[in-house]
């Protein structure tokens, strides 16, 4: 993995399958983990706290983000304090708004001032980044998760936005900008170049990291050989029809 070393960005694995998380924990390139209620639902998690306990037993020494799931800010705060108590390496994910579009900044401010390491999630706009930066306590570590992949899905180039977000967060040097929901390996390079501290990756992207810096002529040849070998293995033939006399 010599091609990967020049990148400064930290790779966080995103998911909620415990066995997959354990496998990624064995990979030294993975520096942290994130999950959310949707991923947990897909993975079949039914007991939130029990799942978190198993994750933290398996991953005792790298950052892990767990998200609150209440919609009222008082209950969010209660859940956040409980989640934060699970370990010093736990980040508490707080959505930038609740489902009624009420801004979570005051809650983020209270938690950050109390030393809770928040991971403010579901951010899509620079205005949201600015407001969250103002809410964060400068003395407390935090993560600011901007959903660059979903921004790109809506037809907007996320690179200029992420570059500007990185500049905004310079006012909070203990806050790390996270490129969330990447769609391809190129996003890792882009996130690193614009100054993101973290990018979340799924297992399929993680498997592609060894391709960084790969010789393109060799890659071309390998692709040609793949097509040829697969055609041979499938036994494909094209016969020439006999012309009628």
N, C-alpha and C positions, 0 to 999 in steps of 0.2 A: 504493500500500500504506500510506496514512496510518493506516488503521484498525489496522494491525499494530504500529505503533511503540510504543504503550504497554506491550506485553508485554516483560518482562525476560528471559524464558526463552530459552535458545539452542536452535535447531533443528539436530539432527543427522540426516543421512540414513542409513537402514538398508537395506543391500542388498549384493549381491555381483556385480552386472552391471557390468562395467567401463565400458561405454559410457554406461549410465545414471548411474553415479557421476561421469563426466566432465561430463555434462549438468547434474547437480545442483551440481557444483563451480562452474559458470558462474553459478549463482544466488547472489547475495550474502546471501540470507536463510539459506542453509545454512552453519552455522559449524563443522561437523565431520561425521565419518562413523564408522559402526560396521558390523561384519559378524560372521559366525560360521560355523562349519563347516557347519551345515545350509544356510544361505543359499548358501554357496560350492558345496556339492554340487548344489543345485537349479540354480545358474547354470552347471553343467558344468565347474567348476574342477577340474583334476586335479593341478596342480603348485602347492602352497600358496605356497612361497617365490617362485616366478616371478610368480604372481598378485599377491602383496604388493608385489614390486618394481615392477610396472607401475602399481599403484595409487599408490604413493608418488612415482613419477615424475610422474604426472598430478596428484597432490594433494600439493604439497611444503610447504604452509604452513598446513594446518588439522589439528586432531586427527583421528587415524584409529585405531580400535581393532581389533586382531587377537587372536584367542583361541587359547590353548593347547588341545591336543586329546589329551594324555596322560591316563592315569587314576592313575598312581602319582606322588606328589608330587615325588619326586626328578627324574623326567623332566619333569614340569610346570615345575619350577624351571629346568632346563636350557633348555627351549623358551622360557620367559619371558625369560631373559637374552638369548637369541639374538634374539627378536622385538624386545626393547627396543633392541638395538643397531642396528636398521634406521633409526632416526631419532629426533630429540628430540621430534617431535610424535606419536610412537606411544604409545598406551596398550595395555597388555597385559591382555587379558581373562582372568580367573581365575574358574572356577565356584566358587560358595560352598561346595560339597562335591564330592567325587568320586562315582563311580557306586555306591560302597559306603556312601555317606552319611557319610564321614569329613569333618569340618570342615576347610576350607582356611585357617583363621585363621593358624596358625603359618607357612605358606608366604607368605601375604599380608604378615605382619609382617616376614619376612626380606626380601622383595622391596622393600617400602615403605621399610624402613630403609636399603636400598642405593640408594635414589633412583629405583627403577623406578615409573613412573606406572601403577598398576594400575587396571583397570576390573573390579570384582568383580561378577559377573553371576549370573543365575538366582536372585535373592533374592526371597523371597515373604513372609517374616515379620519382625515387628519385633524378635524375638529375634535373628534373623540380622543385622539392621541394627546392633543394639547390639554384638554380638560382633565384627563387621567394623570398626565404629568404633574399638573398643578395639585392634584389631590394626593399624590404620593408623598410620604415623608422622606426627605433626602437622606436620612440616616438608616432607612430600612431597605433591604434588598427586595426587588420586585421583578416581575416579568410582565411585559406588555405584549399581548398576542394579537397581531394584526393578520386577518384572514386573507392573505395575499392570493391564495389559490382560488378562493371564491370570488374575490375581486376580479381576477382574470376571467373566471367563468362568465362574468357579466359583460365582457368585452372591453374591459379597462386594463391598460398596461399597469401592473402593480409596481414595477421597478421604480419609477420616479416617486411614487407615493411612499414606498418603503425607504427610499433615500432621504426624503424629507422627514419622515417619522424618526429616523435615526438622528437627524440634526436636532429635532425637537427634544428628544430624550437626553441630549447632552446636558440639559439642565438638571437631570436626575442621574448622575453617574452610577448609582447603585441599581438602576433599573435597566434590564436587558430587553432589547427588542426581539421578539420572536416572530419568525415567518411561519405562519400556520397554513395548513392544508396545501402543501406543495403538490404539484401535478406531475413533475418530471425531474430528472436528475439535474437538469440545467438550473432549476430553481435553487439548488444548493449553492452553485457557483454565484448566481445572481445575489442571493441573500448575503453571502460572504463579501461580495464586492461592495454592496451598499452599506455595510456596517452593522448588519444584524448580529446579535450575540448568539442566537439560538435558531435552529430550524427543526420543526418536527418532521419525522419521516415515517412512512409505513415500511413494512418489510420488503415490499417489491422495489422501492427506491433504494433501500439500504443495500440490497443485493447488487445494485448497479454502481456502487461507489468505486469498485475496482476498475470501472471503465474510464474514470477520469484520467486524462492524459494518454489514452490508448492511441497507438499509431493508426491513422485512418486508412492507410493502404492495407495494413494487415486486417483491419476490421472489415474492409471491403472484400478481401479475399476469403475471410472466414464466412462471410455472408453468402458468397458465391458457392463455396463448398457445402454450406448447409442446405441450400436449395438443391444442389446436385445430389447430395447423399440422401436427402429425403425423397427425391424423385426415384432414386434407385431402390430405396427401401420399400417404397409403395408399389414398385413393379410397373410404373407407368410405361406405356408404349403408344406410339402413333404409327399406325400402318398406312401404307400407300394404297389407295383403292385401285383395283384393276379396271382399266378402261375397257368399255364394251367395244367389240370389233364391229 
